[in-house]
Amino acid sequence: MDQFRPERAEPLSPSRRRKCIDHVRQELGVSERRACRTLGQHRTTQRKVPQGRADEERLTDDIIELADQ
């Protein structure tokens, strides 16, 4: 076992990984390519902007209405 890696690490969500890459880039002043390569993240994950569904708000309201019943 590598002494710097925990035995069981919880996987990070894509948004958390993006934030980690941004933090590393700011603090260390490295390029996106280098930060992604070092931390083992595909650059497409870093660049892809999450898009919500067009009907997300309506679906959320419907779920809340069903939960209140």
N, C-alpha and C positions, 0 to 999 in steps of 0.2 A: 504494500500500500504506500502511496505517495504521502509523505508527511504533511503536505500542504492541502490535500484534498480530504474532505470529510468522507466517511464511509458511505453515507446516504445523503446526497444533496437533492433538495427539491428542485425540479426544473423550473426555470423562470419563464414567465409569459413573454411573448414577443415584445410587448410594450416595455416590460421591465428590462429586457435585453437591450432595447434601443436606448433607454435611459442610461444604462451602464456604459454603453459605447460612447454616448454623448459626454458622460462624466469623465471617462478616461481621456477622451480627445481634449476636453477643456483643461483638465488638470495637468496632463503630460504634454500637451501640444503636439500630438501625433496625428497622422492622417487617418481618415476613415478606413482606408484599406488596411493600414497597419494595425489599428485597434481591432478591427473585425478579425483579421487573421490571427492575432495574438490571443484573443478571447474565444476563438472558435465559432464565430457567427458568420453566416453567409451575408454578404453585403446586400443581397436582395431583401433580406429581412429588415435590414437597417433602412433601406430606401423606400420600401413599400409603405404607403400611407394607408392606414386602416380605413375602410369605408363601411359605414353603417348601411343597413337596408333602408330603402325609401319609406317603408311602412313600419319602421322600428317603433315610433312613438305610439301608433295605433295598436300595435301588438302588445306593447307594454301596458297600455291602458286596459286592453282586454284581459290580460293576465291578472292585473290588479283587481278588476271587476269580478273575475272568476274566484279569486282568492277570498274576496270579501263575502261571497255567498255562503 
